[in-house]
Amino acid sequence: MGFLCDRHARGLATARNPGSVSIPVWIHVINQGSGATNGDAPP
């Protein structure tokens, strides 16, 4: 039995409302100085 089938059989939620989950994301930029030509990412 699959994960969702098992949850449904036990009366547990199988789906989430749109926008109800937040996933934190971090981005690290390595550059050689300031400016796009040196590797800076635009804001």
PDB file as gemmi writes it, atoms N, CA and C in Angstrom:
CRYST1    1.000    1.000    1.000  90.00  90.00  90.00 P 1                      
ATOM      1  N   MET A   1       0.849  -1.169   0.000  1.00  0.00           N  
ATOM      2  CA  MET A   1       0.000   0.000   0.000  1.00  0.00           C  
ATOM      3  C   MET A   1       0.896   1.235   0.000  1.00  0.00           C  
ATOM      4  N   GLY A   2       0.547   2.238  -0.796  1.00  0.00           N  
ATOM      5  CA  GLY A   2       1.354   3.447  -0.893  1.00  0.00           C  
ATOM      6  C   GLY A   2       1.125   4.402   0.266  1.00  0.00           C  
ATOM      7  N   PHE A   3       1.992   5.368   0.357  1.00  0.00           N  
ATOM      8  CA  PHE A   3       1.957   6.349   1.436  1.00  0.00           C  
ATOM      9  C   PHE A   3       0.610   7.077   1.498  1.00  0.00           C  
ATOM     10  N   LEU A   4       0.140   7.612   0.361  1.00  0.00           N  
ATOM     11  CA  LEU A   4      -1.118   8.353   0.357  1.00  0.00           C  
ATOM     12  C   LEU A   4      -2.312   7.451   0.628  1.00  0.00           C  
ATOM     13  N   CYS A   5      -2.306   6.250   0.080  1.00  0.00           N  
ATOM     14  CA  CYS A   5      -3.400   5.293   0.341  1.00  0.00           C  
ATOM     15  C   CYS A   5      -3.467   4.956   1.825  1.00  0.00           C  
ATOM     16  N   ASP A   6      -2.321   4.770   2.440  1.00  0.00           N  
ATOM     17  CA  ASP A   6      -2.263   4.447   3.869  1.00  0.00           C  
ATOM     18  C   ASP A   6      -2.812   5.605   4.698  1.00  0.00           C  
ATOM     19  N   ARG A   7      -2.424   6.828   4.375  1.00  0.00           N  
ATOM     20  CA  ARG A   7      -2.927   8.000   5.118  1.00  0.00           C  
ATOM     21  C   ARG A   7      -4.432   8.140   4.946  1.00  0.00           C  
ATOM     22  N   HIS A   8      -4.907   7.949   3.724  1.00  0.00           N  
ATOM     23  CA  HIS A   8      -6.345   8.052   3.463  1.00  0.00           C  
ATOM     24  C   HIS A   8      -7.111   6.985   4.248  1.00  0.00           C  
ATOM     25  N   ALA A   9      -6.598   5.773   4.287  1.00  0.00           N  
ATOM     26  CA  ALA A   9      -7.251   4.672   4.997  1.00  0.00           C  
ATOM     27  C   ALA A   9      -7.338   4.958   6.496  1.00  0.00           C  
ATOM     28  N   ARG A  10      -6.350   5.701   7.032  1.00  0.00           N  
ATOM     29  CA  ARG A  10      -6.358   6.031   8.464  1.00  0.00           C  
ATOM     30  C   ARG A  10      -7.097   7.337   8.744  1.00  0.00           C  
ATOM     31  N   GLY A  11      -7.693   7.950   7.702  1.00  0.00           N  
ATOM     32  CA  GLY A  11      -8.455   9.184   7.886  1.00  0.00           C  
ATOM     33  C   GLY A  11      -7.592  10.419   8.045  1.00  0.00           C  
ATOM     34  N   LEU A  12      -6.349  10.349   7.578  1.00  0.00           N  
ATOM     35  CA  LEU A  12      -5.442  11.487   7.684  1.00  0.00           C  
ATOM     36  C   LEU A  12      -5.431  12.277   6.379  1.00  0.00           C  
ATOM     37  N   ALA A  13      -5.027  13.526   6.457  1.00  0.00           N  
ATOM     38  CA  ALA A  13      -4.998  14.388   5.268  1.00  0.00           C  
ATOM     39  C   ALA A  13      -4.012  13.853   4.237  1.00  0.00           C  
ATOM     40  N   THR A  14      -4.397  13.958   2.970  1.00  0.00           N  
ATOM     41  CA  THR A  14      -3.519  13.501   1.880  1.00  0.00           C  
ATOM     42  C   THR A  14      -3.077  14.646   0.992  1.00  0.00           C  
ATOM     43  N   ALA A  15      -3.601  15.854   1.196  1.00  0.00           N  
ATOM     44  CA  ALA A  15      -3.225  17.003   0.374  1.00  0.00           C  
ATOM     45  C   ALA A  15      -3.134  18.244   1.250  1.00  0.00           C  
ATOM     46  N   ARG A  16      -2.457  19.257   0.765  1.00  0.00           N  
ATOM     47  CA  ARG A  16      -2.324  20.521   1.484  1.00  0.00           C  
ATOM     48  C   ARG A  16      -2.961  21.623   0.647  1.00  0.00           C  
ATOM     49  N   ASN A  17      -3.409  22.659   1.330  1.00  0.00           N  
ATOM     50  CA  ASN A  17      -3.957  23.804   0.630  1.00  0.00           C  
ATOM     51  C   ASN A  17      -2.837  24.555  -0.090  1.00  0.00           C  
ATOM     52  N   PRO A  18      -3.115  25.112  -1.277  1.00  0.00           N  
ATOM     53  CA  PRO A  18      -2.091  25.889  -1.980  1.00  0.00           C  
ATOM     54  C   PRO A  18      -1.584  27.034  -1.104  1.00  0.00           C  
ATOM     55  N   GLY A  19      -0.275  27.200  -1.059  1.00  0.00           N  
ATOM     56  CA  GLY A  19       0.329  28.260  -0.268  1.00  0.00           C  
ATOM     57  C   GLY A  19       0.468  27.951   1.201  1.00  0.00           C  
ATOM     58  N   SER A  20       0.157  26.722   1.625  1.00  0.00           N  
ATOM     59  CA  SER A  20       0.209  26.394   3.045  1.00  0.00           C  
ATOM     60  C   SER A  20       1.572  25.883   3.494  1.00  0.00           C  
ATOM     61  N   VAL A  21       2.493  25.737   2.570  1.00  0.00           N  
ATOM     62  CA  VAL A  21       3.820  25.233   2.907  1.00  0.00           C  
ATOM     63  C   VAL A  21       4.858  26.269   2.499  1.00  0.00           C  
ATOM     64  N   SER A  22       5.763  26.596   3.407  1.00  0.00           N  
ATOM     65  CA  SER A  22       6.868  27.506   3.094  1.00  0.00           C  
ATOM     66  C   SER A  22       8.170  26.731   3.192  1.00  0.00           C  
ATOM     67  N   ILE A  23       8.996  26.890   2.192  1.00  0.00           N  
ATOM     68  CA  ILE A  23      10.301  26.227   2.173  1.00  0.00           C  
ATOM     69  C   ILE A  23      11.363  27.316   2.168  1.00  0.00           C  
ATOM     70  N   PRO A  24      12.116  27.461   3.277  1.00  0.00           N  
ATOM     71  CA  PRO A  24      13.155  28.491   3.309  1.00  0.00           C  
ATOM     72  C   PRO A  24      14.279  28.161   2.321  1.00  0.00           C  
ATOM     73  N   VAL A  25      14.741  29.182   1.626  1.00  0.00           N  
ATOM     74  CA  VAL A  25      15.795  29.007   0.626  1.00  0.00           C  
ATOM     75  C   VAL A  25      16.882  30.039   0.873  1.00  0.00           C  
ATOM     76  N   TRP A  26      18.125  29.623   0.864  1.00  0.00           N  
ATOM     77  CA  TRP A  26      19.260  30.525   0.993  1.00  0.00           C  
ATOM     78  C   TRP A  26      20.108  30.393  -0.255  1.00  0.00           C  
ATOM     79  N   ILE A  27      20.616  31.531  -0.711  1.00  0.00           N  
ATOM     80  CA  ILE A  27      21.481  31.545  -1.888  1.00  0.00           C  
ATOM     81  C   ILE A  27      22.792  32.214  -1.488  1.00  0.00           C  
ATOM     82  N   HIS A  28      23.886  31.573  -1.790  1.00  0.00           N  
ATOM     83  CA  HIS A  28      25.208  32.132  -1.518  1.00  0.00           C  
ATOM     84  C   HIS A  28      25.848  32.504  -2.849  1.00  0.00           C  
ATOM     85  N   VAL A  29      26.285  33.750  -2.946  1.00  0.00           N  
ATOM     86  CA  VAL A  29      26.911  34.233  -4.168  1.00  0.00           C  
ATOM     87  C   VAL A  29      28.388  34.452  -3.900  1.00  0.00           C  
ATOM     88  N   ILE A  30      29.214  33.832  -4.708  1.00  0.00           N  
ATOM     89  CA  ILE A  30      30.661  34.023  -4.617  1.00  0.00           C  
ATOM     90  C   ILE A  30      31.051  34.919  -5.779  1.00  0.00           C  
ATOM     91  N   ASN A  31      31.718  36.034  -5.452  1.00  0.00           N  
ATOM     92  CA  ASN A  31      32.086  36.965  -6.514  1.00  0.00           C  
ATOM     93  C   ASN A  31      33.510  37.448  -6.331  1.00  0.00           C  
ATOM     94  N   GLN A  32      33.971  38.218  -7.318  1.00  0.00           N  
ATOM     95  CA  GLN A  32      35.328  38.749  -7.292  1.00  0.00           C  
ATOM     96  C   GLN A  32      35.339  40.233  -6.943  1.00  0.00           C  
ATOM     97  N   GLY A  33      34.208  40.813  -6.704  1.00  0.00           N  
ATOM     98  CA  GLY A  33      34.094  42.238  -6.401  1.00  0.00           C  
ATOM     99  C   GLY A  33      32.657  42.656  -6.634  1.00  0.00           C  
ATOM    100  N   SER A  34      32.415  43.948  -6.696  1.00  0.00           N  
ATOM    101  CA  SER A  34      31.053  44.413  -6.905  1.00  0.00           C  
ATOM    102  C   SER A  34      30.745  44.545  -8.387  1.00  0.00           C  
ATOM    103  N   GLY A  35      29.483  44.384  -8.734  1.00  0.00           N  
ATOM    104  CA  GLY A  35      29.043  44.516 -10.120  1.00  0.00           C  
ATOM    105  C   GLY A  35      28.777  43.167 -10.769  1.00  0.00           C  
ATOM    106  N   ALA A  36      27.892  43.188 -11.751  1.00  0.00           N  
ATOM    107  CA  ALA A  36      27.484  41.941 -12.432  1.00  0.00           C  
ATOM    108  C   ALA A  36      28.656  41.288 -13.158  1.00  0.00           C  
ATOM    109  N   THR A  37      29.592  42.063 -13.648  1.00  0.00           N  
ATOM    110  CA  THR A  37      30.725  41.467 -14.375  1.00  0.00           C  
ATOM    111  C   THR A  37      31.660  40.695 -13.443  1.00  0.00           C  
ATOM    112  N   ASN A  38      31.568  40.954 -12.132  1.00  0.00           N  
ATOM    113  CA  ASN A  38      32.405  40.257 -11.162  1.00  0.00           C  
ATOM    114  C   ASN A  38      31.661  39.148 -10.432  1.00  0.00           C  
ATOM    115  N   GLY A  39      30.413  38.863 -10.864  1.00  0.00           N  
ATOM    116  CA  GLY A  39      29.689  37.747 -10.270  1.00  0.00           C  
ATOM    117  C   GLY A  39      28.550  38.122  -9.361  1.00  0.00           C  
ATOM    118  N   ASP A  40      28.296  39.428  -9.123  1.00  0.00           N  
ATOM    119  CA  ASP A  40      27.152  39.824  -8.291  1.00  0.00           C  
ATOM    120  C   ASP A  40      25.847  39.405  -8.945  1.00  0.00           C  
ATOM    121  N   ALA A  41      24.927  38.924  -8.144  1.00  0.00           N  
ATOM    122  CA  ALA A  41      23.587  38.586  -8.619  1.00  0.00           C  
ATOM    123  C   ALA A  41      22.703  39.815  -8.447  1.00  0.00           C  
ATOM    124  N   PRO A  42      21.829  40.071  -9.410  1.00  0.00           N  
ATOM    125  CA  PRO A  42      20.913  41.213  -9.265  1.00  0.00           C  
ATOM    126  C   PRO A  42      19.936  40.974  -8.119  1.00  0.00           C  
ATOM    127  N   PRO A  43      19.462  42.050  -7.467  1.00  0.00           N  
ATOM    128  CA  PRO A  43      18.530  41.872  -6.342  1.00  0.00           C  
ATOM    129  C   PRO A  43      17.200  41.327  -6.776  1.00  0.00           C  
TER     130      PRO A  43                                                      
END                                                                             
